[in-house]
Amino acid sequence: MADIKIDDTVDITDVVCPVTFVKAKVALEELEDGEVLAVKMNDGEPVQNVPRSIKEEGHQILKLEDNEDGTYTLIVRKVEE
Amino acid sequence: MAFTNEQLERYSRHIILQEVGVKGQKKLLNASVLIIGAGGLGAPAALYLAAAGVGTIGIVDADEVDLSNLQRQVIHTTNDVGKAKVKSAAETMEAINPDVTVKTYRTFVDSTNIMDLIKDYDFIIDGTDNFPAKFLINDACVMAGKPFSHAGIIRFKGQLMTYVPGEGPCYRCVFKNPPPKDAVPTCKQAGVIGAMGGVIGSLQAMEAIKYIIGKGELLTGKLLTYDALKMEFHTIKLPKDHHCAVCGDEPTITELIDYEQAECDLK
């Protein structure tokens, strides 16, 4: 898979549910349709819930990378309603 | 305007909602709502609008907090008895949410001041307890092109409807004229169950919020009635009256009217 151009990144490892998703959602709303966001999150609850919530909002999950340090990076393409 | 981490947390349950999101919460923070009456309806409406982060909330009332108010006017406390209602309400709202700017107007609305009071606000909430004020608010909002929420409560019953300029009927399309003095008892004479203000006033706050964020359907062209004893809500469809004296095709009311208050309500 070719490298994906990342337009913005947001770190949600410093907050807990539900602000994890809120912070990611705020970052997504700042982007234009089709732009790509990288979301750095902790393993566990955020990895289980944040990708699902983002998907439910209609955005496209491109991939989830294991950073092998207890964090993951979710790559999302913004899909405008 | 970027949210602080504190605001992200405060409004997280709103921002999570697809219908609100960041855009809707920003709309709320930039919006202004005027609440006329800091009583049974105005109290819960003011509390929820302040908590929701409506950026500017105006509150109009000339009265002081009375011990008999506290059974339903949940924005005031026992310590506030004797204090101006607008001051007591402002203190509670500011304590709930420092993001909110509260403007207080210690006056009763009448034909001389209402246009000036409503002119800077996006949405008006009628939380008054008498027909002269209700017709005055309706006529002023029609003339100024302002949306507003009408509500009334008595005993175990409540009702509300929403007026949006150009969409559906106004209060006068439905009710024409105030009833004769003393034909309809007031809360003071008839009583009202305290939680009724909570139900209907909260619904008024809900209509204001939906209007601001631009989502869902409003009670335009509809009157919602609530009977607490039967635990029944009904929605009645109401057409616009093209012969309405104030919002009709050829309005005959072109100036605001100060109807007489029933004797028993005057102090």
Interface residues (C-beta under 8 A of the other chain):
Chain A: V15 P18 V19 F21 V22 K23 K25 V26 E29 S53 E57
Chain B: F3 N5 L8 E9 S12 R13 I15 I16 Q18 G21 V22 K23
